[in-house]
Structure formats: C-alpha cells, structure tokens
Amino acid sequence: MPTTLGLLGTGRLGSAIRDLADARGDVTTAWAVGRGTPPADAVDVAIDVSHPDAVAHHLAWAQATGTPLVVGTTGWDPALLRDDVGVPVLVAPNFSLGVALVRRLASALGGYAASAPVDVDLAVTESHHRSKVDSPSGTALALREALAEGAGRTSDTVQTTSLRVGGVVGEHEVLAVSELETITLRHVAHDRRLFATGALTAALWLAGRTAPGRYTLDDLAEDTLRHLLAPTARPSLAHPSAAPAAGSAA
C-alpha cells in the first residue's frame, strides 16, 4: 500500500513535493493545506513546509492525531519541540543529503583548523532567493555549528554572511582561511526538486519509525554517509632508512 501523505504548506517547496509525490507509485498525497487547520483525514506522515508561525500549531496537531511529522520550515523556535512530543518528529533545515555530507566535512575542517600551526579564520556564507524570510538560513546555522564544534570554538566566532537576491535556490560555503591556504566547501542547489526528493525520502523513512521523539536528517543520512567518512585500514609503511630485520632477505 502506498504511504499516505499530508502536506502543510503549498508554496514553492510544497508544490514541488506534491508534483514529485504524484509522479511516484509509493506515495499518495491525501491533502495539502496552505493555511488553517489540517483536515481530519488520517495520514501515515505529514510534511510541514509552511511558515514559522504555524509550526507550534502543527506540532500540537501531530501530537493530538498521532501523526509522524517532518518539519522543513525554518526560522521557528526549536524550544517548541518538547522531549515528550509523543510522536516521531524529524526536523531538517535542509533536505539535501549532499548538505548532510558537507556538514560532516565542516566538522572535520574545523578540527583541521584547530590543529593548524597558524591562526585560521572560519566563515560560512549563504545566498537564497529574495523572498526567503529567515537570515541566516537554518542550513547556514547548522554548518556554522558543525564548523565551530569541530574547531572547539563557540559559534559566534564563525563569521556568517547572508544574501537574499533574485531567484537563487540555495548556495552555501564553508571556509577556513589562513595566511598559508584557503579551504572551501561549497554546495549549490540547482533545483527545488533536490529538496522535494529529500523531503519525501525523509517522510517515508519517518513513517517507518515506531519510537516517538526527535529525529534529524542526520539520523537518516547516517546509514548512507557513514561508510564515506569511516577511516580505512592502510598497511603500515616502514621508513626507507629502516634496516632489514635480522635474518630477513636483503
């Protein structure tokens, strides 16, 4: 049976999610609401890509109806999500697994900066379309936190800049700059279908969770990305000047 989906938000991303869901056979969009109270029709999972002011109401609705909820809306107070929410809730400021990878790399880059022999300046920059309300973006804040944690610094030491221009879908850069080198991690979203695909992937994953509580895209990404960053065993190489052990062949 297809997973039944409720959509809270009918803007650009909400419309892209619905279009993608309609083209698939494993998801059925039961309803989509732009404003107001969600319908009483039960769904397997709901996705909130609405407005920051509506998130508290949608969390209460999810708890009252027992509906797993994916929250992609940014700019709301995370304190609204209590530990005893009672249903599975996945919060993701960005639905791209590529961004999840960059966040992991940002943490490693912060660790590299912490061990550098010279001072390293850390920064995050982001650009979005002119209609995006929150600034910095939720993704930029997550990248800044990962970079700062990796470096053993507080997040307010990481310079953060934002642009709201034209129709930019989303661009993020993580920088570590010293007098010796510059290292840049860059992610550019070309199409909102990237986030729509990730949102549906997250919804299908969350619909299969039985334990209530808070989840993030990292929980989903862990199985996908863990092997990419796991250390690989390499054979040890003897120093060229090391003399052969006694009794070994010359």
C-alpha positions, 0 to 999 in steps of 0.5 A: 500500500502506498504511504499516505501523505499530508502536506502543510504548506503549498508554496514553492517547496510544497508544490514541488513535493506534491508534483514529485509525490504524484509522479511516484507509485509509493506515495499518495498525497491525501491533502495539502493545506496552505493555511488553517487547520489540517483536515481530519483525514488520517495520514501515515506522515505529514510534511510541514513546509509552511511558515514559522508561525504555524509550526507550534500549531502543527506540532500540537496537531501531530501530537493530538492525531498521532501523526509522524511529522517532518518539519522543513520550515525554518526560522521557528523556535526549536524550544517548541519541540518538547522531549515528550512530543509523543510522536516521531518528529524529524526536523531538517533545515535542509533536505539535501543529503549532499548538505548532510555530507558537507556538514560532516566535512565542516566538522572535520575542517574545523578540527583541521583548523584547530590543529593548524600551526597558524591562526585560521579564520572560519566563515560560512556564507549563504545566498537564497532567493529574495523572498526567503524570510529567515537570515541566516538560513537554518542550513547556514546555522547548522554548518556554522555549528558543525564548523565551530564544534569541530574547531572547539570554538563557540559559534559566534566566532564563525563569521556568517554572511547572508544574501537574499537576491533574485531567484537563487535556490540555495548556495552555501560555503564553508571556509577556513582561511589562513595566511598559508591556504584557503579551504572551501566547501561549497554546495549549490542547489540547482533545483527545488526538486533536490529538496522535494526528493529529500523531503519525501525520502525523509517522510517515508523513512519517518513513517517507518519509525515506531519510537516517538521523539526527535529525529534529524536528517542526520539520523537518516543520512547516517546509514548512507554517509557513514561508510564515506567518512569511516577511516580505512585500514592502510598497511603500515609503511616502514621508513626507507632508512629502516634496516632489514630485520635480522635474518630477513632477505636483503 
